[in-house]
Amino acid sequence: MTVAQKTAGRKIVINPVTRVEGHGKVTIHLDDDGHIKETRFHIIEFRGFERFIQGRPYWEAPTVVQRLCGICPVSHHLAASKAMDVVVGVDTVSPTAEKMRRLMHYGQTFQSHVLHFYHLASPDLLFGFDAPVEDRNVIGVIKAHPEIATKAVLMRKYGQEVIKATSGKKIHGTGSIPGGMNKNLSIAERDELLRDIDDMIAWSVEGLELCKSVVEADMEHLLAFGTFESSFVSIVKEDGCLDLYDGNLRAKDADGKIIFDQVPPSKYLEYIREEVRSWSYMKFPYITSLGKEKGWYRVGPLARINNCDYIDTPIAEAERVKFVALGGGRPIHATMAYHWARMIETVHAAEKIKELLNDPDLQGEELVRSGERRGTGVAWIEAPRGTLIHHYDVDKNDMITLANLIVSTTHNNEAMNRAVKRIADQYLDGQEITEGLLNRIEVGIRAYDPCLSCATHALGQMRLQVQLVGPDDAVIHEKFRE
């Protein structure tokens, strides 16, 4: 983390934000007395996938758009595939295709959650927010907790092996195609994965207990850290069960009351809109009925655990019940509770992987279905970081004419900005600024596990502003390109 602190302009810059995927920075403006005036979480990279996928054949989308990211490519691969299922007229893929996709997705969720918790978040949780920066990293975890680090590496490796067995490669695979899958799971692949799954479940439970022990040891502080109230959005099954692969959209307000429920993908634009702000390449979604000011919300593990009525795997469900009890009948709003919810989902993913591996449909031979072509395909999936929406229009020549992707981190954009402001008010206001205090800002951002590469989209051309600033922070000259 590079920190620039100016006394004349009273501006603090954290650039880059560390231990997240992608590139972002934070600016904090203070008045002359050191009090917080304004904070902003800036996304400082741009990727134009929604533009350059236009003019490409629709069947390329599942392999092309996943290049947005090397951490969560499976989520984009599957969301695009599901959208193209609609385009090729397939409302329901074969049991083999669906269960192969689900296995791929739970493998992705498993490895992504493990990566975030152990490699990116655990240094703060294990060593403390004020620990020396040279210790507060994954190398420090390896040195101080070699057993934990070893299990973390093996768990992530296992998740990647699941992805490889279902999609052909660990990263940027090609297994899912419009209308289904291009492979099933062989007996040999199944048996290889079954060999270690009980260890993965056991180690996931250990990780959850580790997370709980850290939170419970400092419950009052961590549950108040960067905490604010919000609405929550996620997909659920018709009966309210947690489902990371498929379902309809549900939104709850800060008290847990339903705002809308069972909204299908084709109707998303009636319920979700996006605002563009000049200072970020990431858009700001909001619930249409509530408007821009009050309609922002959170997605991801915390939203999913708050929104669902139950989880259909036994260990994760028992842990969900304990978790939601902390809210006393209301949703859990604590920013740091994202880690707890994330580890419940890690256990759930491992349990689902075992369940699917024992399903004989994975060896089925009906892989692809087709139907009557349509011009629009919209689908979503619960990516590790939250709800991921893919929308494509396709012309009569099979070319994509429109693409709109609302990714998980984009949904959380306003929430991350509010977390930055809340933490700055709690810990930096009127204080002498230290590296440990600034790290608290990053801790709050990391709780959301943001994927900034996925989230960098804008409408039209990139607005460019170049300023020449003097030593007193006065703007001497500036140029704009709209």
C-alpha positions as CSV (number, residue, x, y, z in Angstrom):
1,M,0.0,0.0,0.0
2,T,1.4,3.4,-1.1
3,V,0.0,6.2,1.0
4,A,0.2,9.9,0.0
5,Q,-0.7,12.3,2.7
6,K,-0.9,16.1,1.9
7,T,-1.1,18.6,4.6
8,A,-2.0,21.6,2.4
9,G,-4.9,19.9,0.7
10,R,-5.7,17.6,3.6
11,K,-6.1,14.7,1.3
12,I,-5.1,11.1,1.9
13,V,-4.7,8.7,-1.0
14,I,-4.4,4.9,-0.6
15,N,-3.1,3.6,-3.9
16,P,-3.4,0.8,-4.7
17,V,-5.8,-1.0,-2.4
18,T,-4.0,-4.2,-1.7
19,R,-5.1,-7.9,-1.4
20,V,-8.0,-7.5,-3.8
21,E,-8.4,-8.6,-7.4
22,G,-7.9,-5.6,-9.8
23,H,-6.8,-2.0,-9.3
24,G,-8.5,0.6,-7.1
25,K,-7.6,3.5,-4.8
26,V,-9.2,5.4,-2.0
27,T,-9.2,9.1,-1.5
28,I,-10.0,10.7,1.9
29,H,-10.6,14.4,2.2
30,L,-10.2,16.1,5.6
31,D,-10.8,19.6,6.8
32,D,-8.2,21.7,8.6
33,D,-9.0,20.1,11.9
34,G,-8.5,16.6,10.6
35,H,-12.2,15.7,10.4
36,I,-13.5,13.5,7.5
37,K,-15.2,15.6,4.8
38,E,-15.5,13.0,2.0
39,T,-14.3,9.6,1.0
40,R,-14.3,7.8,-2.3
41,F,-13.4,4.3,-3.5
42,H,-12.2,4.8,-7.1
43,I,-11.9,2.0,-9.7
44,I,-9.0,3.1,-11.9
45,E,-8.9,0.5,-14.6
46,F,-11.3,0.1,-17.5
47,R,-12.3,-3.1,-19.5
48,G,-14.6,-2.8,-22.4
49,F,-16.0,-6.4,-22.7
50,E,-19.5,-5.2,-23.2
51,R,-18.4,-3.4,-26.3
52,F,-15.9,-5.7,-28.0
53,I,-18.1,-8.8,-27.6
54,Q,-20.5,-7.0,-30.0
55,G,-20.2,-8.3,-33.5
56,R,-19.0,-11.7,-32.3
57,P,-21.0,-15.0,-32.9
58,Y,-23.2,-15.8,-29.9
59,W,-21.6,-19.1,-29.3
60,E,-18.3,-17.4,-28.5
61,A,-19.7,-15.5,-25.5
62,P,-19.2,-18.2,-22.9
63,T,-15.4,-18.5,-23.7
64,V,-14.7,-14.8,-24.5
65,V,-16.4,-13.0,-21.6
66,Q,-14.8,-15.2,-18.9
67,R,-11.5,-13.5,-19.9
68,L,-12.7,-10.7,-17.7
69,C,-11.1,-12.4,-14.8
70,G,-8.7,-15.2,-13.8
71,I,-10.2,-15.6,-10.3
72,C,-13.9,-16.1,-11.2
73,P,-14.0,-17.0,-14.9
74,V,-16.3,-19.9,-14.2
75,S,-19.1,-17.6,-13.1
76,H,-19.0,-15.6,-16.4
77,H,-18.6,-18.8,-18.4
78,L,-21.8,-20.2,-16.8
79,A,-23.8,-17.0,-16.8
80,A,-23.1,-16.5,-20.5
81,S,-23.9,-20.1,-21.2
82,K,-27.2,-19.9,-19.4
83,A,-28.1,-16.7,-21.4
84,M,-27.2,-18.4,-24.6
85,D,-29.4,-21.4,-23.6
86,V,-32.3,-18.9,-23.9
87,V,-31.0,-17.7,-27.3
88,V,-30.9,-21.2,-28.7
89,G,-34.4,-21.9,-27.3
90,V,-33.5,-24.2,-24.5
91,D,-35.4,-23.6,-21.3
92,T,-34.1,-26.7,-19.5
93,V,-30.8,-28.3,-20.2
94,S,-30.4,-32.1,-19.7
95,P,-29.9,-33.4,-16.2
96,T,-26.3,-34.3,-17.0
97,A,-25.6,-30.9,-18.4
98,E,-27.2,-29.1,-15.4
99,K,-25.4,-31.2,-12.8
100,M,-22.1,-30.9,-14.6
101,R,-22.5,-27.1,-14.6
102,R,-23.5,-27.2,-10.9
103,L,-20.4,-29.2,-10.0
104,M,-18.2,-26.8,-11.9
105,H,-19.9,-23.9,-10.2
106,Y,-19.5,-25.3,-6.7
107,G,-15.9,-26.1,-7.4
108,Q,-15.4,-22.5,-8.4
109,T,-17.2,-21.2,-5.3
110,F,-15.2,-23.5,-3.1
111,Q,-11.8,-22.4,-4.4
112,S,-12.6,-18.7,-4.7
113,H,-13.9,-18.5,-1.1
114,V,-10.8,-20.4,0.2
115,L,-8.5,-18.1,-1.8
116,H,-10.2,-15.0,-0.3
117,F,-10.4,-16.1,3.3
118,Y,-7.0,-17.7,3.7
119,H,-4.8,-15.7,1.3
120,L,-6.4,-12.3,1.3
121,A,-8.4,-11.8,4.5
122,S,-6.8,-14.1,7.1
123,P,-3.6,-11.9,7.6
124,D,-5.8,-9.2,9.1
125,L,-7.9,-11.6,11.2
126,L,-5.0,-13.7,12.5
127,F,-2.4,-11.0,13.1
128,G,-4.6,-7.9,13.8
129,F,-5.2,-4.8,11.8
130,D,-2.2,-3.0,13.3
131,A,0.3,-5.8,12.8
132,P,3.6,-4.9,11.0
133,V,2.9,-4.8,7.3
134,E,5.8,-7.2,6.6
135,D,4.0,-9.9,8.6
136,R,0.5,-9.1,7.6
137,N,0.4,-11.1,4.3
138,V,0.1,-14.6,3.1
139,I,3.8,-15.3,3.6
140,G,3.3,-14.3,7.3
141,V,0.4,-16.8,7.5
142,I,2.6,-19.6,6.0
143,K,5.4,-18.8,8.6
144,A,3.1,-18.5,11.6
145,H,0.4,-21.0,10.8
146,P,1.9,-23.6,8.4
147,E,-0.8,-26.2,8.9
148,I,-3.6,-23.7,8.1
149,A,-1.6,-22.5,5.1
150,T,-1.0,-26.0,3.8
151,K,-4.7,-27.0,4.0
152,A,-5.7,-23.7,2.3
153,V,-3.4,-24.5,-0.6
154,L,-4.8,-28.1,-0.9
155,M,-8.4,-26.9,-0.7
156,R,-7.9,-24.4,-3.5
157,K,-6.1,-27.0,-5.5
158,Y,-9.1,-29.4,-5.0
159,G,-11.6,-26.8,-6.2
160,Q,-9.5,-26.2,-9.3
161,E,-9.4,-29.9,-10.0
162,V,-13.2,-29.9,-9.9
163,I,-13.2,-27.1,-12.5
164,K,-10.7,-28.9,-14.7
165,A,-12.7,-32.1,-14.6
166,T,-15.9,-30.3,-15.7
167,S,-14.6,-27.6,-18.0
168,G,-11.4,-29.0,-19.4
169,K,-9.0,-26.5,-17.8
170,K,-8.5,-25.0,-14.4
171,I,-8.7,-21.5,-15.8
172,H,-10.8,-20.3,-18.8
173,G,-12.3,-23.7,-19.6
174,T,-14.6,-24.6,-22.5
175,G,-17.0,-27.2,-20.9
176,S,-20.2,-25.2,-20.9
177,I,-21.8,-24.4,-24.3
178,P,-25.1,-22.9,-25.4
179,G,-27.7,-25.6,-24.8
180,G,-25.6,-27.8,-22.4
181,M,-22.1,-29.2,-21.9
182,N,-19.5,-30.7,-24.2
183,K,-18.5,-33.5,-21.8
184,N,-19.7,-35.6,-18.9
185,L,-17.7,-36.8,-15.9
186,S,-15.9,-40.1,-16.3
187,I,-15.9,-42.7,-13.6
188,A,-12.1,-42.2,-13.2
189,E,-12.5,-38.4,-12.8
190,R,-15.4,-39.0,-10.3
191,D,-13.4,-41.5,-8.2
192,E,-10.4,-39.2,-8.1
193,L,-12.5,-36.3,-6.8
194,L,-14.4,-38.5,-4.3
195,R,-11.1,-39.6,-2.7
196,D,-10.5,-36.3,-1.0
197,I,-14.0,-34.8,-0.6
198,D,-14.4,-35.8,3.0
199,D,-11.2,-34.1,3.9
200,M,-12.4,-31.0,2.1
201,I,-15.6,-30.9,4.1
202,A,-13.8,-31.4,7.4
203,W,-11.2,-28.7,6.5
204,S,-14.0,-26.3,5.5
205,V,-15.6,-26.8,8.9
206,E,-12.3,-26.1,10.5
207,G,-12.0,-22.9,8.5
208,L,-15.5,-21.8,9.6
209,E,-14.6,-22.5,13.2
210,L,-11.4,-20.5,12.8
211,C,-13.4,-17.6,11.4
212,K,-16.0,-17.8,14.2
213,S,-13.4,-17.9,16.9
214,V,-11.7,-14.7,15.6
215,V,-15.1,-12.9,15.5
216,E,-16.3,-14.2,18.8
217,A,-13.0,-13.2,20.5
218,D,-13.7,-9.6,19.6
219,M,-17.4,-9.7,18.9
220,E,-18.4,-6.2,19.9
221,H,-15.6,-4.5,17.9
222,L,-15.8,-6.6,14.8
223,L,-19.6,-6.6,14.5
224,A,-19.5,-2.8,14.8
225,F,-16.5,-2.3,12.4
226,G,-17.6,-0.5,9.3
227,T,-21.2,-1.6,9.9
228,F,-24.3,0.1,8.4
229,E,-27.8,-1.0,7.4
230,S,-28.8,-1.9,3.9
231,S,-31.2,-3.9,1.7
232,F,-30.0,-7.2,0.3
233,V,-30.4,-8.9,-3.1
234,S,-29.8,-12.5,-4.2
235,I,-31.4,-15.4,-6.1
236,V,-33.3,-18.1,-4.2
237,K,-35.3,-21.2,-5.2
238,E,-39.1,-20.9,-5.3
239,D,-39.2,-22.3,-1.8
240,G,-36.6,-19.8,-0.5
241,C,-33.7,-22.3,-0.5
242,L,-30.2,-21.1,-1.1
243,D,-29.2,-21.9,-4.6
244,L,-25.9,-20.6,-6.1
245,Y,-26.6,-21.8,-9.7
246,D,-30.2,-21.0,-10.5
247,G,-33.4,-19.3,-9.1
248,N,-35.2,-16.0,-9.1
249,L,-34.4,-12.7,-7.6
250,R,-35.3,-11.7,-4.0
251,A,-34.8,-8.4,-2.3
252,K,-35.2,-7.7,1.5
253,D,-35.0,-4.4,3.3
254,A,-32.9,-3.6,6.3
255,D,-35.6,-5.1,8.6
256,G,-35.8,-8.3,6.6
257,K,-39.1,-7.4,4.9
258,I,-39.5,-8.6,1.3
259,I,-39.2,-5.7,-1.3
260,F,-39.7,-8.1,-4.3
261,D,-39.5,-11.8,-4.7
262,Q,-39.3,-14.5,-7.5
263,V,-38.4,-12.0,-10.2
264,P,-37.2,-14.0,-13.3
265,P,-34.1,-13.0,-15.2
266,S,-36.0,-11.6,-18.2
267,K,-37.6,-8.9,-15.9
268,Y,-34.4,-7.6,-14.2
269,L,-34.5,-4.2,-15.9
270,E,-37.9,-3.6,-14.3
271,Y,-36.4,-3.9,-10.8
272,I,-32.7,-3.0,-11.1
273,R,-31.2,0.0,-12.8
274,E,-27.6,1.5,-12.9
275,E,-26.4,5.0,-12.2
276,V,-23.2,6.4,-13.8
277,R,-21.0,8.7,-11.8
278,S,-18.2,10.8,-13.3
279,W,-15.5,9.7,-10.8
280,S,-15.6,5.9,-11.3
281,Y,-15.6,3.4,-14.1
282,M,-17.8,1.2,-12.0
283,K,-21.6,1.9,-12.2
284,F,-23.9,2.1,-9.2
285,P,-27.0,-0.2,-9.3
286,Y,-30.1,0.5,-7.4
287,I,-33.6,-1.0,-6.8
288,T,-35.8,0.9,-9.3
289,S,-38.8,1.3,-6.9
290,L,-36.7,2.9,-4.2
291,G,-34.8,5.3,-6.4
292,K,-31.1,6.2,-6.6
293,E,-30.8,7.6,-3.1
294,K,-32.4,4.8,-1.1
295,G,-32.4,1.9,-3.6
296,W,-28.7,0.7,-3.2
297,Y,-28.2,-2.7,-1.7
298,R,-25.6,-5.4,-1.0
299,V,-25.0,-8.8,-2.6
300,G,-22.7,-11.8,-1.9
301,P,-22.4,-14.3,0.9
302,L,-23.9,-12.0,3.6
303,A,-26.9,-11.2,1.4
304,R,-27.5,-14.8,0.4
305,I,-27.5,-16.1,4.0
306,N,-29.7,-13.2,5.0
307,N,-32.1,-13.7,2.1
308,C,-32.5,-17.5,2.0
309,D,-35.0,-19.4,4.2
310,Y,-32.8,-22.5,4.5
311,I,-29.8,-24.3,3.1
312,D,-30.2,-27.8,1.7
313,T,-27.0,-29.4,3.1
314,P,-27.0,-30.4,6.8
315,I,-23.8,-28.9,8.2
316,A,-24.2,-25.5,6.4
317,E,-27.8,-25.3,7.5
318,A,-27.0,-25.9,11.1
319,E,-24.4,-23.1,10.9
320,R,-26.8,-20.8,9.1
321,V,-29.3,-21.1,11.9
322,K,-26.6,-20.2,14.5
323,F,-25.5,-17.3,12.3
324,V,-28.9,-15.6,11.7
325,A,-29.7,-15.9,15.4
326,L,-27.2,-13.1,16.0
327,G,-29.6,-10.7,14.2
328,G,-32.5,-11.3,16.6
329,G,-35.0,-11.6,13.8
330,R,-33.4,-8.9,11.6
331,P,-30.7,-9.4,8.9
332,I,-27.1,-9.3,10.0
333,H,-25.6,-6.0,8.8
334,A,-22.0,-6.3,10.0
335,T,-19.4,-5.8,7.3
336,M,-17.1,-8.3,8.9
337,A,-19.9,-10.9,8.9
338,Y,-19.2,-11.4,5.2
339,H,-16.3,-13.6,6.2
340,W,-18.5,-15.7,8.5
341,A,-21.2,-16.1,5.8
342,R,-18.5,-16.9,3.2
343,M,-17.2,-19.8,5.2
344,I,-20.7,-21.2,5.7
345,E,-20.9,-21.2,1.9
346,T,-17.6,-22.9,1.7
347,V,-18.9,-25.7,3.8
348,H,-22.1,-25.8,1.7
349,A,-20.1,-26.0,-1.6
350,A,-18.0,-28.9,-0.3
351,E,-21.2,-30.7,0.8
352,K,-22.8,-30.1,-2.6
353,I,-19.7,-31.3,-4.4
354,K,-20.0,-34.6,-2.6
355,E,-23.7,-34.9,-3.3
356,L,-23.2,-34.3,-7.0
357,L,-20.2,-36.6,-7.3
358,N,-22.4,-39.5,-6.1
359,D,-25.1,-38.7,-8.7
360,P,-25.1,-41.1,-11.7
361,D,-26.5,-38.4,-14.0
362,L,-23.0,-37.0,-14.3
363,Q,-22.2,-40.0,-16.5
364,G,-25.2,-39.4,-18.7
365,E,-24.8,-39.1,-22.5
366,E,-27.4,-36.4,-23.3
367,L,-25.3,-33.3,-23.2
368,V,-26.8,-30.7,-25.6
369,R,-30.3,-29.7,-26.4
370,S,-31.6,-27.2,-28.9
371,G,-34.9,-25.3,-29.7
372,E,-36.3,-22.4,-31.6
373,R,-33.9,-19.4,-31.9
374,R,-34.6,-16.2,-29.9
375,G,-33.2,-12.8,-30.1
376,T,-32.5,-12.1,-26.5
377,G,-31.0,-14.1,-23.7
378,V,-30.8,-13.0,-20.0
379,A,-29.5,-15.2,-17.2
380,W,-27.9,-14.9,-13.8
381,I,-25.9,-16.9,-11.3
382,E,-24.7,-16.4,-7.8
383,A,-21.0,-15.9,-8.3
384,P,-18.7,-16.1,-5.2
385,R,-19.0,-12.4,-4.8
386,G,-22.7,-12.1,-5.4
387,T,-25.4,-11.9,-8.1
388,L,-24.0,-11.8,-11.7
389,I,-26.3,-10.8,-14.5
390,H,-25.6,-11.4,-18.2
391,H,-27.9,-9.9,-20.9
392,Y,-27.3,-10.4,-24.7
393,D,-29.2,-9.4,-27.8
394,V,-28.4,-11.5,-30.9
395,D,-29.4,-10.7,-34.5
396,K,-30.7,-13.0,-37.3
397,N,-27.1,-13.5,-38.4
398,D,-26.2,-14.9,-35.0
399,M,-24.1,-11.9,-34.1
400,I,-24.2,-10.3,-30.6
401,T,-25.6,-6.7,-31.0
402,L,-25.8,-5.8,-27.3
403,A,-24.2,-7.0,-24.0
404,N,-25.0,-5.8,-20.5
405,L,-23.1,-7.4,-17.6
406,I,-24.0,-6.4,-14.0
407,V,-21.3,-8.1,-12.0
408,S,-21.2,-8.8,-8.3
409,T,-18.8,-6.1,-7.3
410,T,-20.8,-3.5,-9.2
411,H,-23.8,-4.3,-7.1
412,N,-21.7,-3.7,-4.0
413,N,-20.2,-0.5,-5.3
414,E,-22.3,1.9,-3.1
415,A,-21.9,-0.4,-0.1
416,M,-18.1,-0.4,-0.4
417,N,-18.1,3.4,-0.6
418,R,-20.2,3.6,2.5
419,A,-18.0,1.1,4.3
420,V,-15.0,3.3,3.5
421,K,-16.8,6.4,4.8
422,R,-18.1,4.6,7.9
423,I,-14.6,3.3,8.8
424,A,-13.0,6.6,8.2
425,D,-15.5,8.3,10.5
426,Q,-15.0,5.6,13.2
427,Y,-11.2,5.5,13.2
428,L,-9.5,8.3,11.2
429,D,-11.6,11.3,12.1
430,G,-9.5,13.8,14.1
431,Q,-6.7,11.2,14.5
432,E,-3.0,11.1,13.7
433,I,-3.0,8.9,10.6
434,T,-1.0,5.7,10.8
435,E,-0.5,2.8,8.5
436,G,-2.6,0.6,10.8
437,L,-5.5,3.0,10.7
438,L,-5.4,3.2,6.9
439,N,-5.3,-0.6,6.7
440,R,-8.7,-0.5,8.4
441,I,-10.1,1.1,5.2
442,E,-8.7,-1.8,3.2
443,V,-10.0,-4.4,5.7
444,G,-13.5,-3.0,5.1
445,I,-13.1,-3.2,1.3
446,R,-11.6,-6.7,1.4
447,A,-14.6,-8.0,3.4
448,Y,-16.6,-7.7,0.1
449,D,-14.0,-9.7,-1.8
450,P,-14.2,-7.2,-4.7
451,C,-13.2,-8.2,-8.2
452,L,-12.4,-4.9,-9.7
453,S,-11.4,-6.2,-13.1
454,C,-14.9,-7.7,-13.5
455,A,-16.6,-4.5,-12.4
456,T,-15.0,-1.9,-14.6
457,H,-17.6,-1.0,-17.2
458,A,-18.9,2.4,-18.4
459,L,-21.5,3.8,-20.9
460,G,-20.2,5.2,-24.1
461,Q,-16.7,6.6,-24.4
462,M,-14.4,6.9,-21.4
463,R,-14.4,10.4,-20.0
464,L,-10.8,11.6,-19.7
465,Q,-9.7,14.5,-17.5
466,V,-6.1,15.6,-17.2
467,Q,-5.1,18.2,-14.6
468,L,-1.9,20.2,-14.1
469,V,-1.7,20.8,-10.3
470,G,0.6,23.3,-8.6
471,P,2.5,22.7,-5.3
472,D,-0.4,24.3,-3.4
473,D,-2.9,21.9,-5.0
474,A,-4.4,24.6,-7.2
475,V,-5.4,23.5,-10.7
476,I,-3.2,25.4,-13.2
477,H,-4.6,23.9,-16.3
478,E,-7.0,21.1,-17.3
479,K,-8.2,19.3,-20.4
480,F,-11.3,17.1,-20.9
481,R,-12.3,14.5,-23.4
482,E,-16.0,13.6,-23.1
